[in-house]
């Protein structure tokens, strides 16, 4: 267990035990809420491969906090986890164990809620400060302007291993995050390359693909495979090496070499174009005048490819109707940079949803 003390301010209105359970790490934190602001006080990090049941890590985190101060006693618990949730239990996608909120509640006495990891990102969005460059990068529109928020509806599109889509609505100052399966909605090709890529994936899948096979980590691998199989681009040693990798290992290698390899850069640029076009479409669906938020490590680690030559925004603003482009130009677009968003989101979800 790795312990990270992040604040010595124990004077909080409320304390929440928040969790973020992923395939690699399990992060548990005591989060304080005061005057509407959330602060991570202490975070404990466990390797998910070494965990067999979350109750042990929860008890260790509570003991770590209590050893520092008797004041650090959370009243509720909310755990976000990567996988489907039913009856307050998450069947983890990338681990052999599950997160059972009912068992945690029975053991600790804290009311406990288990939510999906992307729902946690949704609840984390209202806790972010869009003017803080450590948390957010706002993308300029193609006119070079930074649009301001003119409404309260917010949307989030997150490209990771898969593609997540959600939105938030506000009532009396309280945001409710709503999940969706928008990442599996149909993909609309928009130029010769995307038409050819769609035909390639249709041939592979035996059915017209949704958007996730393009706008995700697996999408980066699919773009490379298409270029290699249909256009024979794997001629240099690096591309031959990438072609020999498992699809799951290709995206990181491609992104890592995009600065010094023309094929890898072409793959990343194709990914950004499709991400921008899809995010623009989702912006129209949700009419998110409060902002379109881009989540996931792919975007955070490869921000320069979105910003360079306004590539993302050119495709975000692209629409067949001339009168729609001005609407898209007025939508604020934010890259989420704060990796703690899932912990803040779990804390906020706990406060909002646990009664």
N, C-alpha and C positions, 0 to 999 in steps of 0.2 A: 504494500500500500504506500502510495506517495501522498503526503499531506502538504497542502498549500494554504497557508494563512494569507488572506487577502485584505482583511480589515480588522482593526482593533476596536471598531465602534460597535459595542454591544447594546447600545441604547436604541432599541428598535420597538416599533409598535406591535410587531408580529414576527415570529420566526417560522420558517417553512423548511422541511427537509425535501430538497429537490433532487431528482435523479435523471441522468441521461445514460441509457444503456445501449451500447452499440456493439458491433461485432468485434472491435479491437479493445476498446476501453469501456469501463463502467465508472461513471463519474457521479459521486454523491456530494451534495453541498448543503450546508446550513446557510439559508438565505434570509436576510432581514428585510422587512418592509417598513419604511418610515416616510410619512408625508407623501405616499404614492410612489416612492422610489425604491427599487430593489437593489440590495447590496449583497454580494457573495462574501460571507465572513470566513468560512473555511471550506475547502474542497478536498475530498479524498478520492484518489484515482486508483482503480483496481484493473488488472488485466482480465478481460472477460473470459479468456481461455482458462484462467485459474479459478473462476467462480463456478460453483455448482448450485448455489441457492442465494438469492439476494438478501435473505435475512441476516446472514453473517456480516456482509459489508455494511448493511444498515446499522447493525449494533456497534460495529467498530467505529463508524462515523459518529454516531451519537456519543460513544465513550470518549472519542478524541475531543469533541466539542466540550463535553462536560468536564473533562480534565483541565481544560483551560479556564472555564468559568461555569459555575452552576446556573448562571443566567441563560446559557446557550442551550435551551431546551425547546425544540420545535413543537408546535401544537398540532400541525397537520403535515401530511406527506404526499407528494405527487411525483410519480416516476414516469418519465417518457422513455419509450422503448421502440426499437426497430422491429416492427412486426404487427400482425393483426391483433386487435384487442376485443375480447368478449367476456362479459361477466367479471370485469375488473382483473382479467388475466391476459397477459401478452405472450403469445407464442413467438419466441424470438426467431427472426429470419436466419441469423448467422451464428447462433449458439445452440448448444444441446440442452439448455435449461430454459425455464420460463420465468416470467415475473408475475408473481401472484400477490396482488394488492390485498386480498382478503387475509392471506397468511401474515403479511407484514402488519396489518392492522391488529390482528389477533395477538401477535407477539409483542408489539410496542404500545398498543393502546391508542395510537394516533390514527385519526381518520385518514385513510389512504386511497388515493386515486391513481390508476394506471391509464396512461394515454399513449396514443401513437406518436412517434417522434416528429412527424411532420405537423401534427396538430400542435405540438409544443412550440415549434418554430412560429406558427401562427400566433400563439399567445405571447411569444417573445417579442414580436414586432412592436406592440405598443410601448414596450419598455425601452426601446432604442431612442437615442437622440440623433436625429438625422443631420444635425450640425456638427456632430463629433466625428472627426475623420478616423479615429481609432475604431469606431463602430460601423461607419457608413461611408461609402463613396457614392456621390450622386453623379450620374452621367449627364453631360450637357446634351441638349437636343441638337439637331443638325444646323440650327441657327446660332449655336454657341451659347444658348441661354440655359439657365437652371430653373425649370418650372417650379412654382410653389404649390403647396397643397391647397386645393380649393374645396375639398369635401372630406368626408370621414371614411368612406369605403376604401379598404386597402386590399391588395391581392399579392400573392407570393407564388413564384414559380421557382422550383428548386431542382436543378439538374445534379444528380449524384450517380449512384449505381443505377437508379431508375429516375423517373421524373415525377415530382410531386407538384400539385397545384392546390391552392386554397385561397380563402378570402376572409375578410373580417368586416363585421358591421358594428356600428356603435349605437348605443342607446343610453342617454343620461350619463355620458362620460365613461361608460363601461363597454369594452370591446368583447364581442363573441367571435371566436375563430370557428370557421366552418371548413371541414375537409371536403375533398372532391376526388373523383377519379379522372380528372381532366387530362392527366398525362397520357391516358390511354385513348383519348379522343383521336379521331382520324387526322392524318397528316395531309396538308394541302401543299403540294409542290408549287413552286413559284418561278422557276427558271429551268433552263435546259439541264443543268447539273442535278437539281433536286428531282426533276422528272425522271432522269435516268436512274438516280439512286432509289427512288420509290419503286421503279420497275424491278430493280435488282432485289430489293427486300421483299417485294411481292412474290418474286420467284422463289426466294429462300423460304418464306413463311407459308406460301400457298394461299395467302389472303392479303388484301391490302393492309399495310401496316398502320398502326397508330403513330403518335408523335414520339413516344418514349424510345423506340429503336433508333432515333436520330439525335434527340436532345437528351443526352445522358452519357455516362461513362461508356456504356455498351454502344451508344451511338457513335462515339469517337472511333471505337474499334470497327464498327460497321462501315463507316466512311472510308477508313483505311483499306478494309477488305475489298470494298467496291472498287476503289482506285487501283488496287493491286490486281484483282481478278479480271476486271473489265478493261483496264487501261495499261496494265503491265508496268506499274511505276516502281516496283521493288527491284531496282537495278543496282543501287549502291549497297555497301555492306550493312549500313545501319538499317535500311528498309528491309533487307533480307533477314536481319536479326529480329526486327519487329514482327515480320510475317511469320516467323517460326514460333513466336510466343503464343501462349493461350490468350484468348480474347480478353480475359479479365486483367491480364498484365499489360496489354497494349496501350491503354489510354495514358497511363503515367509516363511510359517511355516516349510516346509521341509528344506529349505536352512538354516534357523535359528537353526535347531536342528541336522544338519548333523554331527556336531562334537561329539555329545553324544548319537546318535541313529543309530544303524547299518543299518536299513532300509532306513532312510533318506540319509545316506552317500552313500548307494548303488544307490539310485535314482540320486544323484548329480554326481556320477562317471559315470553312464550310459549316463547322459546328456552330460558330458564333452567328453566322447568317441565319441558320435555322432556329437557333435559340431566340434571336431578336424577332424573327417573323412570328414565332409562336407566342412569345410574350406580348407582342402587339395585339394579336388576336384575342388573347385572354384579357388584355386590358379593355378591349371593346366589350367582351362578354360581361365583365364585372363593373365597368364604368368606374374604375378605381381612381377617382380624383385625389384620394388620399395617398396614392403612391402605388407603383408596381415594385415589389421587392424581389431581388434575385438572391436565392439562397444556395448553399452547397459549396463544398470545397473546390469543385472545378472552377467556378467563377472567381472565388477569392484568390486562388493560386494563379489564375490566368487572366487577371483583370486587364493587363496591357493589350490583349488581343481584342477585348471588347471596346477599349478606348481608342486604339490606333485607327486613324482615318474615320472615326465615328462609325465603325463598321456595325456594331450592334444597333445603334440608333437609326442608321439608314434603313435597316430591315425592320426594326420596330415600328417605324413611321410609315412603312410601305403599305399602300392600300389601293385597291382598284378604283375607289371613289375619291375624287380630288377633294371633296369637302370633309373627308374623314381625317386626312393627314394633319390639319391644324388641331384637331381634337387630340390626336396622339402626341403631337408636339407639346401640348399643355400638360401631359401626364408626367409627374415626377417619377424617375426611375432610379432605384437605389440598389447598390450592391451591399449585402450584409457581410461585414468583415469580422464581426465579433463572434468567436467560436463558443462563447458562453451563452449564446442565445437560447439554446435548448434548456439550460438550467434556469435562466430567467423566465423562459416560457413555462416550464413546469411549475415554478413558484407562482407565477401569475395565474396559471390554470387552476392550481390548488386553491388559491384565494377566491377565484371567480366561481368555481364549479362545486367545491366541497361545501355542503350545507350542514 
